[in-house]
């Protein structure tokens, strides 16, 4: 799993360590190029919106969670979407 | 914002420990991209 933050590398590293994350946390600061490409950058406040994309093995977006408040929903729906994708892959 | 069915734009970004990650490195398996506001803000 990839996490993308607009925060600085130093604090992103501290954040990752504090959560003991099992995936890389990526810094998109200070240009926000990726956030802008995905359309999740809030130009007014200069921060990302809380949006989760699930991308399949072909690089196509298969699920989007756009909910600024319910953090649990992002993890729950992302896991479900990954399970569906993995289950539907007959090559594995 | 991008929607279901659209192609996820490839990118290369630095990891917190100084490495690099390309989205296309993950081709062949699902990837979760979690965008969120500043670390430690909780919202």
Backbone of each chain as nested JSON, in Angstrom:
{
  "chains": [
    {"id": "A", "residues": [
      {"number": 1, "name": "UNK", "atoms": {"N": [0.849, -1.198, 0.0], "CA": [0.0, 0.0, 0.0], "C": [0.885, 1.248, 0.0]}},
      {"number": 2, "name": "UNK", "atoms": {"N": [0.418, 2.278, -0.64], "CA": [1.152, 3.534, -0.676], "C": [0.334, 4.619, 0.006]}},
      {"number": 3, "name": "UNK", "atoms": {"N": [0.99, 5.411, 0.828], "CA": [0.339, 6.581, 1.403], "C": [0.976, 7.826, 0.827]}},
      {"number": 4, "name": "UNK", "atoms": {"N": [0.184, 8.778, 0.397], "CA": [0.74, 9.995, -0.189], "C": [0.332, 11.195, 0.643]}},
      {"number": 5, "name": "UNK", "atoms": {"N": [1.336, 11.895, 1.127], "CA": [1.095, 13.058, 1.974], "C": [1.743, 14.28, 1.346]}},
      {"number": 6, "name": "UNK", "atoms": {"N": [1.22, 15.44, 1.622], "CA": [1.886, 16.663, 1.158], "C": [2.818, 17.193, 2.238]}},
      {"number": 7, "name": "UNK", "atoms": {"N": [2.994, 16.432, 3.296], "CA": [3.843, 16.871, 4.392], "C": [5.323, 16.76, 4.001]}},
      {"number": 8, "name": "UNK", "atoms": {"N": [6.198, 17.302, 4.825], "CA": [7.633, 17.196, 4.562], "C": [8.106, 15.779, 4.844]}},
      {"number": 9, "name": "UNK", "atoms": {"N": [9.264, 15.414, 4.288], "CA": [9.763, 14.056, 4.469], "C": [10.005, 13.747, 5.938]}},
      {"number": 10, "name": "UNK", "atoms": {"N": [10.6, 14.693, 6.656], "CA": [10.978, 14.436, 8.045], "C": [9.762, 14.085, 8.888]}},
      {"number": 11, "name": "UNK", "atoms": {"N": [8.716, 14.882, 8.787], "CA": [7.57, 14.608, 9.646], "C": [6.766, 13.428, 9.119]}},
      {"number": 12, "name": "UNK", "atoms": {"N": [6.824, 13.194, 7.782], "CA": [6.157, 12.007, 7.244], "C": [6.825, 10.762, 7.806]}},
      {"number": 13, "name": "UNK", "atoms": {"N": [8.16, 10.798, 7.94], "CA": [8.877, 9.668, 8.503], "C": [8.497, 9.439, 9.957]}},
      {"number": 14, "name": "UNK", "atoms": {"N": [8.399, 10.518, 10.707], "CA": [8.016, 10.411, 12.104], "C": [6.592, 9.875, 12.227]}},
      {"number": 15, "name": "UNK", "atoms": {"N": [5.746, 10.34, 11.33], "CA": [4.35, 9.906, 11.317], "C": [4.271, 8.404, 11.039]}},
      {"number": 16, "name": "UNK", "atoms": {"N": [5.028, 7.957, 10.015], "CA": [5.024, 6.54, 9.651], "C": [5.516, 5.694, 10.822]}},
      {"number": 17, "name": "UNK", "atoms": {"N": [6.582, 6.154, 11.481], "CA": [7.124, 5.388, 12.594], "C": [6.142, 5.321, 13.755]}},
      {"number": 18, "name": "UNK", "atoms": {"N": [5.423, 6.432, 13.965], "CA": [4.502, 6.476, 15.093], "C": [3.359, 5.495, 14.892]}},
      {"number": 19, "name": "UNK", "atoms": {"N": [3.027, 5.205, 13.639], "CA": [1.926, 4.285, 13.347], "C": [2.435, 2.881, 13.045]}},
      {"number": 20, "name": "UNK", "atoms": {"N": [3.756, 2.727, 12.895], "CA": [4.347, 1.444, 12.527], "C": [3.69, 0.914, 11.253]}},
      {"number": 21, "name": "UNK", "atoms": {"N": [3.65, 1.741, 10.228], "CA": [2.981, 1.398, 8.982], "C": [3.757, 0.335, 8.219]}},
      {"number": 22, "name": "UNK", "atoms": {"N": [3.042, -0.583, 7.601], "CA": [3.685, -1.623, 6.808], "C": [3.738, -1.276, 5.331]}},
      {"number": 23, "name": "UNK", "atoms": {"N": [3.762, 0.009, 5.001], "CA": [3.814, 0.419, 3.599], "C": [4.544, 1.746, 3.497]}},
      {"number": 24, "name": "UNK", "atoms": {"N": [5.073, 2.04, 2.317], "CA": [5.822, 3.296, 2.194], "C": [4.915, 4.52, 2.247]}},
      {"number": 25, "name": "UNK", "atoms": {"N": [5.402, 5.532, 2.916], "CA": [4.711, 6.812, 2.973], "C": [5.482, 7.763, 2.064]}},
      {"number": 26, "name": "UNK", "atoms": {"N": [4.794, 8.356, 1.095], "CA": [5.476, 9.147, 0.079], "C": [5.221, 10.627, 0.266]}},
      {"number": 27, "name": "UNK", "atoms": {"N": [6.247, 11.437, 0.018], "CA": [6.102, 12.878, 0.141], "C": [5.851, 13.517, -1.22]}},
      {"number": 28, "name": "UNK", "atoms": {"N": [4.793, 14.263, -1.34], "CA": [4.446, 14.951, -2.582], "C": [4.681, 16.451, -2.428]}},
      {"number": 29, "name": "UNK", "atoms": {"N": [5.377, 16.812, -1.377], "CA": [5.673, 18.19, -1.042], "C": [7.014, 18.573, -1.667]}},
      {"number": 30, "name": "UNK", "atoms": {"N": [7.274, 19.791, -2.174], "CA": [6.374, 20.948, -2.076], "C": [5.589, 21.226, -3.355]}},
      {"number": 31, "name": "UNK", "atoms": {"N": [5.712, 20.339, -4.355], "CA": [5.068, 20.681, -5.632], "C": [3.641, 20.178, -5.77]}},
      {"number": 32, "name": "UNK", "atoms": {"N": [3.297, 19.154, -4.986], "CA": [1.942, 18.621, -5.02], "C": [1.54, 18.118, -6.395]}},
      {"number": 33, "name": "UNK", "atoms": {"N": [2.543, 17.682, -7.201], "CA": [2.262, 17.298, -8.591], "C": [1.311, 16.105, -8.664]}},
      {"number": 34, "name": "UNK", "atoms": {"N": [1.523, 15.128, -7.773], "CA": [0.682, 13.927, -7.818], "C": [-0.728, 14.241, -7.33]}},
      {"number": 35, "name": "UNK", "atoms": {"N": [-0.797, 14.994, -6.239], "CA": [-2.107, 15.389, -5.717], "C": [-2.922, 16.125, -6.772]}},
      {"number": 36, "name": "UNK", "atoms": {"N": [-2.239, 16.984, -7.521], "CA": [-2.943, 17.745, -8.557], "C": [-3.364, 16.844, -9.706]}},
      {"number": 37, "name": "UNK", "atoms": {"N": [-2.488, 15.889, -10.095], "CA": [-2.808, 14.977, -11.189], "C": [-4.044, 14.138, -10.856]}},
      {"number": 38, "name": "UNK", "atoms": {"N": [-4.196, 13.818, -9.563], "CA": [-5.334, 12.999, -9.141], "C": [-6.537, 13.862, -8.742]}},
      {"number": 39, "name": "UNK", "atoms": {"N": [-6.348, 15.167, -8.736], "CA": [-7.461, 16.077, -8.471], "C": [-7.888, 16.124, -7.015]}},
      {"number": 40, "name": "UNK", "atoms": {"N": [-6.941, 15.881, -6.087], "CA": [-7.315, 15.858, -4.671], "C": [-6.652, 16.988, -3.873]}},
      {"number": 41, "name": "UNK", "atoms": {"N": [-6.028, 17.935, -4.601], "CA": [-5.339, 19.026, -3.903], "C": [-6.277, 20.199, -3.7]}},
      {"number": 42, "name": "UNK", "atoms": {"N": [-6.362, 20.662, -2.464], "CA": [-7.173, 21.826, -2.137], "C": [-6.308, 23.083, -2.295]}},
      {"number": 43, "name": "UNK", "atoms": {"N": [-6.478, 23.784, -3.429], "CA": [-5.621, 24.933, -3.752], "C": [-5.734, 26.033, -2.702]}},
      {"number": 44, "name": "UNK", "atoms": {"N": [-6.918, 26.211, -2.165], "CA": [-7.137, 27.285, -1.217], "C": [-6.371, 27.057, 0.078]}},
      {"number": 45, "name": "UNK", "atoms": {"N": [-6.446, 25.827, 0.578], "CA": [-5.831, 25.527, 1.872], "C": [-4.452, 24.91, 1.736]}},
      {"number": 46, "name": "UNK", "atoms": {"N": [-4.045, 24.599, 0.483], "CA": [-2.717, 24.01, 0.227], "C": [-2.52, 22.674, 0.952]}},
      {"number": 47, "name": "UNK", "atoms": {"N": [-3.554, 21.892, 1.019], "CA": [-3.459, 20.537, 1.581], "C": [-4.239, 19.572, 0.695]}},
      {"number": 48, "name": "UNK", "atoms": {"N": [-3.971, 18.285, 0.889], "CA": [-4.762, 17.253, 0.212], "C": [-6.127, 17.129, 0.848]}},
      {"number": 49, "name": "UNK", "atoms": {"N": [-7.087, 16.751, 0.016], "CA": [-8.342, 16.243, 0.576], "C": [-8.087, 14.778, 0.949]}},
      {"number": 50, "name": "UNK", "atoms": {"N": [-8.894, 14.252, 1.846], "CA": [-8.743, 12.854, 2.237], "C": [-9.491, 11.98, 1.236]}},
      {"number": 51, "name": "UNK", "atoms": {"N": [-8.746, 11.423, 0.292], "CA": [-9.333, 10.591, -0.758], "C": [-8.471, 9.339, -0.918]}},
      {"number": 52, "name": "UNK", "atoms": {"N": [-9.126, 8.187, -1.07], "CA": [-8.418, 6.93, -1.261], "C": [-8.797, 6.332, -2.608]}},
      {"number": 53, "name": "UNK", "atoms": {"N": [-7.772, 5.959, -3.393], "CA": [-7.991, 5.297, -4.683], "C": [-7.484, 3.862, -4.582]}},
      {"number": 54, "name": "UNK", "atoms": {"N": [-8.25, 2.926, -5.138], "CA": [-7.757, 1.556, -5.279], "C": [-7.521, 1.309, -6.769]}},
      {"number": 55, "name": "UNK", "atoms": {"N": [-6.272, 0.971, -7.098], "CA": [-5.855, 0.8, -8.484], "C": [-5.591, -0.687, -8.727]}},
      {"number": 56, "name": "UNK", "atoms": {"N": [-6.108, -1.228, -9.839], "CA": [-5.897, -2.654, -10.099], "C": [-4.535, -2.899, -10.748]}},
      {"number": 57, "name": "UNK", "atoms": {"N": [-4.246, -4.156, -11.024], "CA": [-2.931, -4.524, -11.538], "C": [-2.631, -3.981, -12.919]}},
      {"number": 58, "name": "UNK", "atoms": {"N": [-3.671, -3.506, -13.613], "CA": [-3.477, -2.912, -14.937], "C": [-3.314, -1.405, -14.862]}},
      {"number": 59, "name": "UNK", "atoms": {"N": [-3.403, -0.841, -13.669], "CA": [-3.257, 0.6, -13.514], "C": [-4.544, 1.387, -13.7]}},
      {"number": 60, "name": "UNK", "atoms": {"N": [-5.694, 0.69, -13.563], "CA": [-6.998, 1.35, -13.708], "C": [-7.628, 1.519, -12.327]}},
      {"number": 61, "name": "UNK", "atoms": {"N": [-8.206, 2.703, -12.096], "CA": [-8.852, 2.986, -10.814], "C": [-10.134, 2.159, -10.698]}},
      {"number": 62, "name": "UNK", "atoms": {"N": [-10.253, 1.396, -9.619], "CA": [-11.399, 0.493, -9.457], "C": [-12.301, 0.886, -8.301]}},
      {"number": 63, "name": "UNK", "atoms": {"N": [-11.791, 1.727, -7.393], "CA": [-12.639, 2.167, -6.281], "C": [-12.113, 3.502, -5.76]}},
      {"number": 64, "name": "UNK", "atoms": {"N": [-13.045, 4.399, -5.385], "CA": [-12.66, 5.695, -4.825], "C": [-13.459, 5.935, -3.549]}},
      {"number": 65, "name": "UNK", "atoms": {"N": [-12.774, 6.348, -2.48], "CA": [-13.454, 6.766, -1.252], "C": [-13.168, 8.251, -1.065]}},
      {"number": 66, "name": "UNK", "atoms": {"N": [-14.21, 9.054, -1.087], "CA": [-14.076, 10.509, -0.951], "C": [-14.926, 10.932, 0.24]}},
      {"number": 67, "name": "UNK", "atoms": {"N": [-14.323, 10.928, 1.425], "CA": [-15.056, 11.211, 2.654], "C": [-14.094, 11.859, 3.636]}},
      {"number": 68, "name": "UNK", "atoms": {"N": [-14.258, 13.158, 3.919], "CA": [-13.289, 13.852, 4.759], "C": [-13.371, 13.473, 6.235]}},
      {"number": 69, "name": "UNK", "atoms": {"N": [-14.471, 12.878, 6.675], "CA": [-14.671, 12.676, 8.11], "C": [-14.457, 11.238, 8.569]}},
      {"number": 70, "name": "UNK", "atoms": {"N": [-15.018, 10.277, 7.828], "CA": [-15.016, 8.888, 8.289], "C": [-13.729, 8.188, 7.854]}},
      {"number": 71, "name": "UNK", "atoms": {"N": [-12.68, 8.298, 8.675], "CA": [-11.375, 7.735, 8.332], "C": [-11.459, 6.208, 8.233]}},
      {"number": 72, "name": "UNK", "atoms": {"N": [-12.229, 5.604, 9.13], "CA": [-12.374, 4.147, 9.138], "C": [-12.924, 3.626, 7.825]}},
      {"number": 73, "name": "UNK", "atoms": {"N": [-13.82, 4.406, 7.234], "CA": [-14.456, 3.987, 5.98], "C": [-13.421, 3.819, 4.873]}},
      {"number": 74, "name": "UNK", "atoms": {"N": [-12.39, 4.681, 4.877], "CA": [-11.353, 4.592, 3.843], "C": [-10.641, 3.241, 3.917]}},
      {"number": 75, "name": "UNK", "atoms": {"N": [-10.226, 2.86, 5.125], "CA": [-9.507, 1.596, 5.298], "C": [-10.421, 0.414, 4.978]}},
      {"number": 76, "name": "UNK", "atoms": {"N": [-11.645, 0.483, 5.47], "CA": [-12.597, -0.619, 5.297], "C": [-12.889, -0.865, 3.817]}},
      {"number": 77, "name": "UNK", "atoms": {"N": [-13.242, 0.21, 3.103], "CA": [-13.617, 0.053, 1.692], "C": [-12.412, -0.299, 0.823]}},
      {"number": 78, "name": "UNK", "atoms": {"N": [-11.252, 0.242, 1.169], "CA": [-10.051, -0.073, 0.391], "C": [-9.717, -1.554, 0.52]}},
      {"number": 79, "name": "UNK", "atoms": {"N": [-9.807, -2.074, 1.745], "CA": [-9.528, -3.501, 1.972], "C": [-10.508, -4.371, 1.199]}},
      {"number": 80, "name": "UNK", "atoms": {"N": [-11.788, -3.993, 1.247], "CA": [-12.814, -4.761, 0.525], "C": [-12.525, -4.761, -0.967]}},
      {"number": 81, "name": "UNK", "atoms": {"N": [-12.163, -3.606, -1.492], "CA": [-11.904, -3.489, -2.933], "C": [-10.696, -4.328, -3.343]}},
      {"number": 82, "name": "UNK", "atoms": {"N": [-9.65, -4.312, -2.516], "CA": [-8.454, -5.108, -2.822], "C": [-8.804, -6.591, -2.778]}},
      {"number": 83, "name": "UNK", "atoms": {"N": [-9.609, -6.993, -1.802], "CA": [-10.014, -8.405, -1.706], "C": [-10.808, -8.818, -2.937]}},
      {"number": 84, "name": "UNK", "atoms": {"N": [-11.712, -7.954, -3.386], "CA": [-12.497, -8.269, -4.594], "C": [-11.579, -8.429, -5.8]}},
      {"number": 85, "name": "UNK", "atoms": {"N": [-10.618, -7.515, -5.932], "CA": [-9.695, -7.569, -7.072], "C": [-8.859, -8.842, -7.03]}},
      {"number": 86, "name": "UNK", "atoms": {"N": [-8.378, -9.172, -5.855], "CA": [-7.537, -10.35, -5.702], "C": [-8.35, -11.616, -5.961]}},
      {"number": 87, "name": "UNK", "atoms": {"N": [-9.595, -11.647, -5.483], "CA": [-10.45, -12.816, -5.671], "C": [-10.816, -13.001, -7.145]}},
      {"number": 88, "name": "UNK", "atoms": {"N": [-10.935, -11.865, -7.861], "CA": [-11.364, -11.931, -9.253], "C": [-10.217, -12.204, -10.221]}},
      {"number": 89, "name": "UNK", "atoms": {"N": [-9.011, -12.304, -9.681], "CA": [-7.851, -12.519, -10.537], "C": [-7.581, -14.011, -10.684]}},
      {"number": 90, "name": "UNK", "atoms": {"N": [-7.959, -14.589, -11.815], "CA": [-7.87, -16.031, -11.98], "C": [-6.432, -16.489, -12.222]}},
      {"number": 91, "name": "UNK", "atoms": {"N": [-5.519, -15.552, -12.436], "CA": [-4.141, -15.927, -12.741], "C": [-3.351, -16.25, -11.468]}},
      {"number": 92, "name": "UNK", "atoms": {"N": [-3.949, -15.966, -10.295], "CA": [-3.206, -16.247, -9.06], "C": [-3.776, -17.461, -8.356]}}
    ]},
    {"id": "B", "residues": [
      {"number": 1, "name": "UNK", "atoms": {"N": [-11.472, 15.565, -9.95], "CA": [-10.925, 14.346, -9.344], "C": [-11.112, 13.166, -10.282]}},
      {"number": 2, "name": "UNK", "atoms": {"N": [-10.164, 12.243, -10.249], "CA": [-10.246, 11.048, -11.084], "C": [-11.331, 10.112, -10.559]}},
      {"number": 3, "name": "UNK", "atoms": {"N": [-11.893, 9.322, -11.475], "CA": [-13.004, 8.455, -11.099], "C": [-12.721, 7.002, -11.477]}},
      {"number": 4, "name": "UNK", "atoms": {"N": [-13.596, 6.135, -10.977], "CA": [-13.504, 4.705, -11.284], "C": [-13.53, 4.5, -12.8]}},
      {"number": 5, "name": "UNK", "atoms": {"N": [-12.627, 3.648, -13.298], "CA": [-12.562, 3.359, -14.729], "C": [-11.484, 4.144, -15.447]}},
      {"number": 6, "name": "UNK", "atoms": {"N": [-10.994, 5.222, -14.801], "CA": [-9.923, 6.014, -15.412], "C": [-8.559, 5.405, -15.074]}},
      {"number": 7, "name": "UNK", "atoms": {"N": [-7.582, 5.695, -15.921], "CA": [-6.225, 5.199, -15.704], "C": [-5.545, 6.049, -14.629]}},
      {"number": 8, "name": "UNK", "atoms": {"N": [-4.906, 5.397, -13.688], "CA": [-4.198, 6.112, -12.629], "C": [-2.889, 6.661, -13.197]}},
      {"number": 9, "name": "UNK", "atoms": {"N": [-2.679, 7.975, -13.178], "CA": [-1.433, 8.548, -13.711], "C": [-0.212, 7.995, -12.979]}},
      {"number": 10, "name": "UNK", "atoms": {"N": [0.796, 7.609, -13.744], "CA": [2.022, 7.111, -13.117], "C": [2.769, 8.27, -12.45]}},
      {"number": 11, "name": "UNK", "atoms": {"N": [3.567, 7.939, -11.448], "CA": [4.355, 8.973, -10.774], "C": [5.561, 8.338, -10.107]}},
      {"number": 12, "name": "UNK", "atoms": {"N": [6.548, 9.145, -9.809], "CA": [7.686, 8.736, -8.998], "C": [7.775, 9.695, -7.823]}},
      {"number": 13, "name": "UNK", "atoms": {"N": [7.838, 9.155, -6.608], "CA": [7.941, 10.002, -5.42], "C": [8.981, 9.431, -4.47]}},
      {"number": 14, "name": "UNK", "atoms": {"N": [9.508, 10.311, -3.641], "CA": [10.475, 9.894, -2.623], "C": [9.74, 9.292, -1.428]}},
      {"number": 15, "name": "UNK", "atoms": {"N": [10.356, 8.261, -0.849], "CA": [9.808, 7.732, 0.391], "C": [10.404, 8.487, 1.567]}},
      {"number": 16, "name": "UNK", "atoms": {"N": [9.817, 8.286, 2.728], "CA": [10.282, 9.006, 3.921], "C": [11.73, 8.66, 4.259]}},
      {"number": 17, "name": "UNK", "atoms": {"N": [12.186, 7.458, 3.872], "CA": [13.559, 7.072, 4.21], "C": [14.552, 7.319, 3.069]}},
      {"number": 18, "name": "UNK", "atoms": {"N": [14.145, 8.09, 2.065], "CA": [15.079, 8.512, 1.029], "C": [15.058, 7.687, -0.247]}},
      {"number": 19, "name": "UNK", "atoms": {"N": [14.273, 6.622, -0.307], "CA": [14.157, 5.825, -1.52], "C": [13.203, 6.449, -2.519]}},
      {"number": 20, "name": "UNK", "atoms": {"N": [12.953, 5.729, -3.615], "CA": [11.991, 6.201, -4.614], "C": [11.002, 5.094, -4.922]}},
      {"number": 21, "name": "UNK", "atoms": {"N": [9.765, 5.494, -5.17], "CA": [8.718, 4.541, -5.534], "C": [8.011, 5.03, -6.785]}},
      {"number": 22, "name": "UNK", "atoms": {"N": [7.873, 4.138, -7.773], "CA": [7.064, 4.447, -8.948], "C": [5.788, 3.636, -8.871]}},
      {"number": 23, "name": "UNK", "atoms": {"N": [4.681, 4.268, -9.224], "CA": [3.416, 3.536, -9.205], "C": [3.503, 2.319, -10.124]}},
      {"number": 24, "name": "UNK", "atoms": {"N": [4.141, 2.465, -11.285], "CA": [4.19, 1.368, -12.254], "C": [5.027, 0.188, -11.764]}},
      {"number": 25, "name": "UNK", "atoms": {"N": [5.824, 0.4, -10.691], "CA": [6.535, -0.727, -10.081], "C": [5.555, -1.759, -9.535]}},
      {"number": 26, "name": "UNK", "atoms": {"N": [4.332, -1.324, -9.279], "CA": [3.336, -2.188, -8.648], "C": [2.404, -2.833, -9.669]}},
      {"number": 27, "name": "UNK", "atoms": {"N": [2.735, -2.675, -10.956], "CA": [1.908, -3.274, -12.004], "C": [1.772, -4.77, -11.754]}},
      {"number": 28, "name": "UNK", "atoms": {"N": [0.538, -5.282, -11.911], "CA": [0.316, -6.706, -11.686], "C": [-0.311, -7.02, -10.33]}},
      {"number": 29, "name": "UNK", "atoms": {"N": [-0.355, -6.01, -9.458], "CA": [-1.044, -6.213, -8.181], "C": [-1.768, -4.929, -7.784]}},
      {"number": 30, "name": "UNK", "atoms": {"N": [-2.821, -5.074, -6.988], "CA": [-3.586, -3.887, -6.599], "C": [-2.765, -2.953, -5.715]}},
      {"number": 31, "name": "UNK", "atoms": {"N": [-3.035, -1.662, -5.844], "CA": [-2.372, -0.646, -5.024], "C": [-3.437, 0.259, -4.416]}},
      {"number": 32, "name": "UNK", "atoms": {"N": [-3.266, 0.584, -3.149], "CA": [-4.141, 1.552, -2.494], "C": [-3.383, 2.869, -2.372]}},
      {"number": 33, "name": "UNK", "atoms": {"N": [-3.934, 3.929, -2.944], "CA": [-3.334, 5.26, -2.839], "C": [-4.174, 6.078, -1.868]}},
      {"number": 34, "name": "UNK", "atoms": {"N": [-3.604, 6.366, -0.704], "CA": [-4.348, 7.084, 0.317], "C": [-3.819, 8.51, 0.424]}},
      {"number": 35, "name": "UNK", "atoms": {"N": [-4.552, 9.451, -0.11], "CA": [-4.195, 10.866, 0.04], "C": [-4.848, 11.374, 1.318]}},
      {"number": 36, "name": "UNK", "atoms": {"N": [-4.125, 12.201, 2.062], "CA": [-4.688, 12.703, 3.296], "C": [-4.052, 14.041, 3.627]}},
      {"number": 37, "name": "UNK", "atoms": {"N": [-4.709, 14.804, 4.471], "CA": [-4.159, 16.106, 4.876], "C": [-2.873, 15.917, 5.684]}},
      {"number": 38, "name": "UNK", "atoms": {"N": [-2.316, 16.993, 6.124], "CA": [-1.02, 16.968, 6.803], "C": [-0.95, 15.928, 7.909]}},
      {"number": 39, "name": "UNK", "atoms": {"N": [0.223, 15.302, 8.054], "CA": [0.436, 14.329, 9.117], "C": [0.202, 14.991, 10.47]}},
      {"number": 40, "name": "UNK", "atoms": {"N": [-0.302, 14.199, 11.411], "CA": [-0.525, 14.604, 12.794], "C": [-1.739, 15.517, 12.982]}},
      {"number": 41, "name": "UNK", "atoms": {"N": [-2.419, 15.869, 11.88], "CA": [-3.567, 16.746, 12.071], "C": [-4.825, 15.949, 12.37]}},
      {"number": 42, "name": "UNK", "atoms": {"N": [-4.859, 14.712, 11.867], "CA": [-6.016, 13.865, 12.096], "C": [-7.237, 14.312, 11.316]}},
      {"number": 43, "name": "UNK", "atoms": {"N": [-7.081, 15.224, 10.419], "CA": [-8.267, 15.607, 9.656], "C": [-7.864, 16.594, 8.617]}}
    ]}
  ]
}
